[in-house]
Amino acid sequence: MRSLINILDLSVDEINELVATAEDIIENPAKYAEVCHGKKLATLFFEPSTRTRLSFEAAMIELGGSVIGFSEASSSSAAKGESVADTAKVISCYADIIAMRHPKEGAPYVASLNASVPVINAGDGGHNHPTQTLADLLTIKRETGRFDSLTVGLCGDLKFGRTVHSLIEAMSRYANVKFVLISPEELKLPSYVKRDVLKKNNIPYVQTTSLEDAMPELDILYMTRVQRERFFNEEDYLRLKDSYILDTKKLENAKDSLVVMHPLPRVNEISVSVDDDPRACYFKQVLYGKYMRMALIMKLLKEAGTI
Ligand code: CP
């Protein structure tokens, strides 16, 4: 049974096909309105979410299917001690496909080993968030027209930022991509990502603490939130939370063609005044996420023989 746990579960050709399908959905939504008629998506969210859960649900509804699920662990039998493995077996009796978010790294993978329907990782702890990366890739494609020859700045919490880890994995497969890793010392990209992805594939990268210095060379600026929920110590969070605040002044030194992205939610890291800058693409990114999730649901259900 094909699931999506890590973005590298998809080949470059498959990602190109998903992007093409999403672009066709944007142009011809009526063509897809009944594709999943009679099919059910289960959204199993053990951690809070606005975009990922609701865009999955909107995606399935716009494909003509329906949705069941829960939005917090406390309203499921996990609160009584039920395991992820048992939950996956149980939900397979009710739904045709599962989207799962969990605070523990690897939980959606465990679910995929026990489910008899496809499982999509909707974010596991500080590890991966492959469907956010699909949204990010469609944004990059539509805004720049390409995936190669880009200098990508990643700014903020690169240690716990699962969206950053997945995006680096995805973009590392394209030619002439360079990363500028902008973070405080304490929130640098984990060494396993540097070793297993960047160094292994000879991808050029630099690490810096200065967003201002990096700005002029960037084609993409991917801002991230410092995530309170990943810190063991409130004092550390308070010290680091406002390390980077993108404002209109900082954008004065950026390229006119810069694409400013953020997986959202934002707290303080992008000033609201930036929202009116034509380079701000983070709300388009939200919308593109729904189309990519529609394309993904169809792909996995087709491969499972369900539609
Ligand atoms: N980008 C993202 O994962 O947002 P949510 O936490 O609201 O789903």
Boltz pocket constraint, residues with backbone or C-beta under 6 A from the ligand:
constraints:
  - pocket:
      binder: B
      contacts: [[A, 48], [A, 49], [A, 50], [A, 51], [A, 52], [A, 53], [A, 122], [A, 123], [A, 132], [A, 263], [A, 264], [A, 265]]
      max_distance: 6.0
